[in-house]
């Protein structure tokens, strides 16, 4: 799908690094192939990353959390059959930023993120339906907006 895209490509990239050593810990985002996961129907599908947010939770002593936003063909077949337009799932995955950075290398962090995404999709080990929203696949597949540069839309769920 990425090769067929006609519009100009622009994307946000986030680089997290150790301030003492300068070592890059997490390099997230940018133009790349979508993630591949196995959905609840045992289908191999693509997950499109819409962005991330870092939030310090005041009520929890300013504990830093990272929220990753993504969408894809993740619903069960029964759910998909009930909707005409919104056949995809928009979801967010929340992780503790300090725990994530404690994993060490960039490869370990990226692997942990990919594992958490797989575990949090519908039917996954840590599934929480409160984090799932109906999503129209045309917004991604028909290039209605640039999903790679879409952080503000994804976090506000304002796709108009």
C-alpha positions in Angstrom: 0.0 0.0 0.0 2.8 2.5 0.8 4.3 2.2 -2.6 0.9 3.2 -4.3 0.6 6.4 -2.3 0.5 9.5 -4.5 0.7 12.3 -1.9 3.8 13.8 -0.5 5.1 11.9 2.5 5.8 13.6 5.8 6.0 12.1 9.2 6.8 12.8 12.8 9.7 11.0 14.4 10.4 10.9 18.1 13.8 10.2 19.5 14.3 9.5 23.2 17.9 9.5 24.4 19.9 9.1 27.6 20.8 12.7 28.6 24.0 11.6 30.3 25.5 9.4 27.5 23.6 10.6 24.4 22.7 7.1 23.6 19.5 6.8 21.5 17.0 4.7 23.6 13.9 4.8 21.4 13.5 6.0 17.8 9.8 6.0 17.1 7.7 7.0 14.2 8.7 8.3 10.8 7.9 6.8 7.4 8.1 3.0 7.5 6.0 -0.1 6.8 3.1 -0.6 9.2 3.5 -3.1 12.0 2.3 -6.7 11.4 0.2 -8.4 14.0 -2.2 -11.4 14.2 -5.7 -10.3 15.0 -8.3 -12.2 17.0 -9.4 -14.0 13.8 -5.9 -15.3 13.3 -5.5 -13.0 10.3 -2.1 -11.3 9.7 -3.0 -7.6 9.5 -1.2 -4.3 9.4 -1.4 -1.8 12.3 -0.9 1.9 11.4 0.8 4.0 14.0 -1.0 7.3 14.4 1.3 8.9 17.0 2.2 9.0 20.6 1.8 11.3 23.7 3.8 11.6 26.8 1.7 12.5 29.9 2.7 13.1 33.5 -0.1 12.0 35.7 -0.4 14.6 38.5 -2.6 12.3 40.7 0.2 9.7 40.6 3.0 11.9 41.7 3.7 13.0 38.1 4.4 9.5 36.9 5.3 9.6 33.2 3.2 7.5 30.8 3.6 7.0 27.1 0.4 6.6 25.1 0.7 5.0 21.6 -2.2 5.4 19.2 -2.8 3.0 16.3 -5.5 1.6 14.1 -6.1 -1.5 11.9 -8.4 -4.4 11.0 -8.4 -5.8 14.5 -12.1 -6.4 15.4 -13.7 -9.8 15.6 -15.6 -10.9 12.4 -18.9 -10.6 14.3 -18.1 -6.9 15.2 -17.0 -6.1 11.7 -20.2 -7.5 10.2 -22.4 -5.1 12.3 -20.9 -1.9 10.8 -21.1 -0.5 7.3 -18.3 2.1 7.6 -16.4 1.6 10.8 -14.9 -1.8 10.4 -11.5 -1.0 11.9 -10.4 -0.4 15.4 -8.6 2.7 16.7 -6.9 1.9 20.0 -4.3 3.2 22.4 -1.7 1.4 24.5 -0.5 2.9 27.7 3.0 2.1 29.2 5.0 3.5 32.1 7.8 5.5 30.5 10.3 4.9 33.3 9.8 1.1 33.0 10.1 1.3 29.2 13.4 3.2 29.3 14.8 0.8 32.0 14.7 -2.0 29.4 18.1 -0.7 28.1 18.7 -0.9 24.4 16.6 0.5 21.6 16.0 -3.1 20.3 14.7 -4.2 23.7 12.4 -1.2 23.9 11.1 -1.6 20.4 10.5 -5.3 21.0 8.6 -4.6 24.2 6.4 -2.0 22.4 5.6 -4.5 19.6 4.8 -7.2 22.2 2.5 -4.8 24.1 0.7 -3.8 21.0 0.0 -7.5 20.2 -1.1 -8.2 23.7 -3.5 -5.1 23.8 -5.4 -5.6 20.5 -8.9 -7.1 20.6 -8.6 -10.7 21.8 -5.1 -10.0 23.2 -3.9 -11.0 26.6 -4.4 -7.5 28.1 -7.4 -6.4 26.1 -9.3 -3.5 27.5 -12.4 -2.6 25.5 -12.4 0.9 27.0 -9.3 1.7 24.8 -11.0 0.7 21.5 -13.0 3.0 19.2 -14.7 2.4 15.8 -12.6 3.6 12.9 -13.2 4.1 9.2 -10.5 2.3 7.2 -11.0 4.8 4.3 -9.2 7.4 6.3 -6.0 5.4 6.0 -6.4 3.3 2.8 -7.8 6.1 0.6 -5.4 8.7 1.9 -8.0 11.0 3.4 -5.3 12.2 5.8 -1.6 11.6 6.3 -1.7 8.9 9.0 2.1 9.3 9.5 1.8 12.9 10.6 -1.4 12.7 12.5 -0.6 13.0 16.2 -3.1 15.8 17.1 -6.0 14.1 15.3 -5.3 10.7 16.8 -5.0 11.9 20.4 -8.1 14.1 20.2 -10.1 11.5 18.2 -11.3 14.5 16.0 -11.2 13.1 12.4 -13.3 15.8 10.8 
